[in-house]
Amino acid sequence: MNLRLAFMEQMFDSDRDAVPGDSIVRGMRNLVTIHLAAGHLIRFWQPDLAFWESQRWRAIAMCAACLMCIVLRNTKWQRWTLAVALPIQLIQVYGVFPMVANHLWIETLLLVVLLMLGESEEENVLFRQFACGLAFVVFFYSGLQKLWYGTYFDGQYMATKIALVDHYYDFFAIFIPVDKLDALKSHVPIQAGSGPFRIDSFVFIVFVNLVWITEIAAGVLLFFRRTRLIGLFFGLLVMFGIELVAREVFFGILFVSMMMAFVRFNVLRWLTPVLACMYAFLVCVHFRVPGFPEFVFYP
């Protein structure tokens, strides 16, 4: 019983988690719908295909939900704009089920929770507690999942990514001899018996194993209230490192925004416009708008 109370005190304490004049629920509704609208534009807006064949209607509907959410951001109706976005999101989940990426589950879960909660002080506190708990689970489980895979210990998983994905190759070429990386690419296309996907480099092995170690460490630091400030900075550094290699930029933006629940003031009031510009920039990059740079990222 004492252990249970200790756990509850670490994760849920309304008095310590309350922020005067908090509006994190409204802010996250805006940010999540912007995130989903930009993602749907990139995934489903394909001008070279017929309207229904390209699923462009899904992008239009999600953008409409996003626009309504922003316009109604200071009214009681904002909450119900998510009822428009949720079915569109569930269609996407259904389309890839059961191979649903963790990122897609997190988007959907945030959408459901933000639809269920109102805007009262108690509900803003409840969302902060939910977001903090989810950040802990994501970090800790992601690291544990990599540990269970067993392919990080000798670098096989990352070596395979280097062989298949150019931007992984480019990143590791900074500190791994190119001839070792080229040896990995010689095994492509991958089939039964291909390999071995290994790199004889102490630095590489250390780097790869630091991925799951730092994720678990970030989760543990975020769990305990006394170490949360350290955990927040450490977690942000871990996310920056992951995004530098994996370039899952959309998830990175959303997850960092969710981590702002650990900060005891309304960060999203000024952060949302900045992140909205980042999403717009990424959409322009994807559609190769003249004047924008070209680089690979994943929505």
C-alpha positions as CSV (number, residue, x, y, z in Angstrom):
1,M,0.0,0.0,0.0
2,N,2.8,2.4,0.9
3,L,4.5,1.7,-2.4
4,R,1.3,2.5,-4.2
5,L,1.0,5.8,-2.4
6,A,4.6,6.6,-3.2
7,F,4.0,6.0,-6.9
8,M,0.8,8.1,-6.9
9,E,2.6,10.9,-5.1
10,Q,5.4,10.9,-7.8
11,M,3.0,11.1,-10.7
12,F,-0.2,12.8,-9.4
13,D,-0.3,15.7,-7.0
14,S,-2.8,18.3,-8.0
15,D,-1.5,21.0,-5.6
16,R,2.1,20.8,-7.0
17,D,1.0,20.3,-10.6
18,A,-1.4,23.2,-10.8
19,V,-0.4,26.3,-12.9
20,P,-2.3,29.6,-12.3
21,G,-4.3,30.5,-15.4
22,D,-3.3,27.3,-17.1
23,S,-4.5,26.7,-20.7
24,I,-2.4,23.7,-21.7
25,V,-5.5,21.8,-22.9
26,R,-6.5,24.5,-25.4
27,G,-2.9,25.0,-26.5
28,M,-2.3,21.2,-27.1
29,R,-5.6,21.0,-29.1
30,N,-4.2,23.6,-31.4
31,L,-0.8,22.0,-31.7
32,V,-2.1,18.4,-32.2
33,T,-4.5,19.5,-35.0
34,I,-1.8,21.5,-36.7
35,H,0.5,18.4,-36.4
36,L,-2.2,16.1,-37.9
37,A,-3.2,18.6,-40.7
38,A,0.4,18.9,-41.8
39,G,1.0,15.2,-41.6
40,H,-2.2,14.4,-43.6
41,L,-1.2,17.0,-46.3
42,I,2.2,15.3,-46.7
43,R,0.8,11.7,-46.7
44,F,-2.4,12.1,-48.8
45,W,-2.1,15.2,-51.0
46,Q,-1.0,13.7,-54.3
47,P,-1.9,16.1,-57.1
48,D,-0.8,13.6,-59.8
49,L,-3.6,11.1,-58.8
50,A,-7.4,11.4,-59.1
51,F,-9.1,13.1,-56.1
52,W,-10.5,10.0,-54.4
53,E,-7.7,7.8,-55.5
54,S,-5.1,10.0,-53.7
55,Q,-7.3,10.3,-50.6
56,R,-6.9,14.1,-50.7
57,W,-10.3,14.5,-49.0
58,R,-8.6,13.3,-45.8
59,A,-6.1,16.1,-45.9
60,I,-8.8,18.6,-46.7
61,A,-11.0,17.4,-43.8
62,M,-8.1,17.4,-41.3
63,C,-7.0,20.9,-42.4
64,A,-10.6,22.0,-41.9
65,A,-10.7,20.6,-38.4
66,C,-7.4,22.3,-37.6
67,L,-8.7,25.7,-38.9
68,M,-11.9,25.3,-36.8
69,C,-9.9,24.4,-33.8
70,I,-7.7,27.6,-34.1
71,V,-10.7,29.9,-34.9
72,L,-12.7,28.5,-31.9
73,R,-9.7,28.4,-29.6
74,N,-11.2,30.6,-26.9
75,T,-14.7,29.1,-27.0
76,K,-16.4,26.1,-25.5
77,W,-16.8,24.7,-29.1
78,Q,-13.0,24.2,-29.6
79,R,-13.2,20.8,-27.9
80,W,-15.7,19.5,-30.4
81,T,-13.6,20.3,-33.5
82,L,-11.5,17.2,-32.4
83,A,-14.6,15.1,-33.0
84,V,-14.1,16.0,-36.6
85,A,-10.4,15.1,-36.6
86,L,-10.7,11.8,-34.6
87,P,-12.6,9.7,-37.3
88,I,-10.1,10.8,-39.9
89,Q,-7.3,9.8,-37.6
90,L,-9.0,6.4,-36.9
91,I,-9.3,5.8,-40.6
92,Q,-5.5,6.1,-40.9
93,V,-5.0,3.7,-37.9
94,Y,-7.4,1.2,-39.5
95,G,-5.6,1.4,-42.8
96,V,-2.3,0.2,-41.3
97,F,-3.6,-2.0,-38.5
98,P,-2.1,-4.2,-37.0
99,M,1.2,-2.6,-38.1
100,V,0.5,0.6,-36.3
101,A,3.6,2.6,-35.4
102,N,4.0,3.8,-31.8
103,H,4.0,7.4,-33.0
104,L,0.5,6.9,-34.6
105,W,-0.8,5.5,-31.3
106,I,0.5,8.5,-29.4
107,E,-1.2,11.0,-31.8
108,T,-4.5,9.1,-31.5
109,L,-4.3,8.9,-27.7
110,L,-3.6,12.6,-27.4
111,L,-6.5,13.3,-29.7
112,V,-8.9,11.1,-27.6
113,V,-7.8,12.6,-24.2
114,L,-8.0,16.2,-25.5
115,L,-11.5,15.5,-26.7
116,M,-12.6,14.0,-23.4
117,L,-11.2,16.9,-21.2
118,G,-12.7,20.3,-20.7
119,E,-11.0,23.5,-19.9
120,S,-11.4,23.8,-16.1
121,E,-8.4,24.2,-13.8
122,E,-8.7,20.6,-12.6
123,E,-8.8,19.3,-16.2
124,N,-5.7,21.3,-17.2
125,V,-3.9,19.8,-14.2
126,L,-5.2,16.3,-15.2
127,F,-3.8,16.7,-18.7
128,R,-0.4,17.9,-17.4
129,Q,-0.3,14.8,-15.3
130,F,-1.3,12.6,-18.2
131,A,1.3,14.2,-20.5
132,C,4.1,13.8,-17.9
133,G,3.1,10.1,-17.4
134,L,3.0,9.5,-21.1
135,A,6.4,11.1,-21.6
136,F,7.8,8.7,-18.9
137,V,6.2,5.7,-20.5
138,V,7.4,6.5,-24.0
139,F,11.0,7.1,-23.0
140,F,11.2,4.1,-20.7
141,Y,9.3,1.7,-22.9
142,S,11.2,2.7,-26.1
143,G,14.5,2.0,-24.4
144,L,13.3,-1.2,-22.9
145,Q,11.9,-2.3,-26.3
146,K,15.3,-1.7,-27.9
147,L,17.0,-3.7,-25.1
148,W,14.6,-6.6,-25.7
149,Y,15.3,-6.5,-29.4
150,G,18.8,-7.6,-28.6
151,T,20.1,-6.2,-31.9
152,Y,21.6,-3.0,-30.4
153,F,24.3,-4.8,-28.3
154,D,26.5,-5.5,-31.3
155,G,25.0,-2.7,-33.6
156,Q,23.3,-5.0,-36.1
157,Y,20.1,-3.0,-36.2
158,M,21.8,0.4,-36.8
159,A,24.2,-1.2,-39.3
160,T,21.3,-2.4,-41.3
161,K,19.8,1.1,-41.3
162,I,23.1,2.4,-42.5
163,A,23.1,0.0,-45.4
164,L,19.5,0.8,-46.4
165,V,19.0,4.6,-45.6
166,D,21.3,7.2,-47.0
167,H,21.0,9.8,-44.3
168,Y,22.1,7.2,-41.7
169,Y,25.1,6.5,-43.9
170,D,25.9,10.3,-44.1
171,F,25.7,10.8,-40.3
172,F,27.9,7.8,-39.3
173,A,30.4,8.7,-42.1
174,I,31.4,11.6,-39.8
175,F,33.2,9.2,-37.4
176,I,33.2,5.8,-39.0
177,P,35.6,5.0,-41.9
178,V,33.7,5.1,-45.2
179,D,35.1,1.7,-46.4
180,K,33.4,0.0,-43.4
181,L,30.1,1.7,-44.3
182,D,30.5,0.8,-48.0
183,A,30.9,-2.9,-46.9
184,L,27.5,-2.7,-45.4
185,K,25.9,-1.3,-48.5
186,S,27.4,-4.2,-50.5
187,H,24.9,-6.5,-48.9
188,V,21.9,-4.7,-50.4
189,P,19.4,-5.8,-51.5
190,I,18.9,-7.7,-48.2
191,Q,17.8,-11.3,-48.4
192,A,18.2,-14.5,-46.4
193,G,21.9,-15.0,-45.7
194,S,22.9,-11.4,-46.4
195,G,25.5,-9.8,-44.1
196,P,27.1,-9.7,-41.6
197,F,25.7,-6.3,-40.7
198,R,28.4,-5.4,-38.2
199,I,30.9,-2.7,-37.8
200,D,34.2,-3.3,-36.0
201,S,34.3,0.0,-34.1
202,F,34.2,0.6,-30.4
203,V,32.9,4.1,-30.9
204,F,30.0,2.8,-33.0
205,I,29.0,0.1,-30.5
206,V,29.1,2.7,-27.6
207,F,27.0,5.2,-29.7
208,V,24.4,2.6,-30.6
209,N,24.0,1.3,-27.1
210,L,23.7,4.8,-25.7
211,V,20.4,5.1,-27.6
212,W,18.5,2.6,-25.3
213,I,20.5,3.5,-22.2
214,T,19.7,7.2,-22.4
215,E,16.0,6.6,-23.2
216,I,15.6,4.5,-20.1
217,A,17.6,7.0,-18.1
218,A,15.5,9.9,-19.3
219,G,12.3,8.0,-18.3
220,V,13.6,7.3,-14.8
221,L,14.8,10.9,-14.3
222,L,11.3,12.2,-15.4
223,F,9.5,9.9,-13.1
224,F,10.9,11.3,-9.8
225,R,9.9,14.8,-9.0
226,R,13.3,15.7,-7.5
227,T,15.1,14.9,-10.8
228,R,12.5,16.1,-13.3
229,L,14.3,19.3,-14.2
230,I,17.4,17.4,-14.9
231,G,15.3,14.7,-16.7
232,L,13.6,17.4,-18.9
233,F,17.0,18.8,-20.1
234,F,18.4,15.3,-20.5
235,G,15.3,14.1,-22.4
236,L,15.4,17.1,-24.7
237,L,19.1,16.3,-25.5
238,V,18.1,12.6,-26.1
239,M,15.4,13.7,-28.5
240,F,17.7,16.1,-30.3
241,G,20.2,13.2,-30.8
242,I,17.6,10.8,-32.0
243,E,16.2,13.3,-34.5
244,L,19.6,14.2,-35.8
245,V,20.0,10.6,-37.0
246,A,16.4,9.3,-37.5
247,R,14.8,12.6,-38.8
248,E,11.4,11.7,-37.5
249,V,10.8,15.4,-37.2
250,F,7.0,15.5,-36.8
251,F,7.0,13.1,-33.9
252,G,10.0,15.0,-32.4
253,I,8.1,18.3,-32.5
254,L,4.9,16.8,-31.0
255,F,6.8,14.9,-28.2
256,V,8.9,17.9,-27.2
257,S,5.7,19.9,-27.0
258,M,4.2,17.2,-24.8
259,M,7.3,17.3,-22.5
260,M,6.5,21.0,-21.9
261,A,3.9,19.8,-19.4
262,F,6.8,19.4,-17.0
263,V,7.4,23.2,-17.1
264,R,5.2,25.0,-14.6
265,F,4.1,27.9,-16.8
266,N,2.2,28.2,-20.1
267,V,5.0,27.5,-22.5
268,L,2.6,26.6,-25.4
269,R,1.3,30.2,-25.5
270,W,4.4,31.4,-27.3
271,L,5.7,28.0,-28.5
272,T,2.7,27.1,-30.7
273,P,3.2,29.9,-33.3
274,V,6.9,28.9,-33.6
275,L,6.1,25.2,-34.0
276,A,3.3,26.0,-36.5
277,C,5.9,27.8,-38.6
278,M,8.1,24.8,-38.4
279,Y,5.3,22.5,-39.7
280,A,4.6,24.9,-42.5
281,F,8.3,25.0,-43.4
282,L,8.4,21.1,-43.5
283,V,5.3,21.0,-45.7
284,C,6.9,23.4,-48.1
285,V,10.1,21.3,-48.1
286,H,8.1,18.2,-48.8
287,F,6.4,19.7,-51.8
288,R,9.6,21.3,-53.0
289,V,8.4,24.8,-53.1
290,P,11.0,27.0,-54.8
291,G,13.4,28.7,-52.4
292,F,13.2,26.0,-49.8
293,P,16.0,23.5,-49.1
294,E,15.9,19.8,-49.9
295,F,16.4,17.2,-47.1
296,V,14.9,13.9,-46.0
297,F,12.5,13.8,-43.0
298,Y,9.6,11.6,-41.9
299,P,6.1,13.0,-41.0
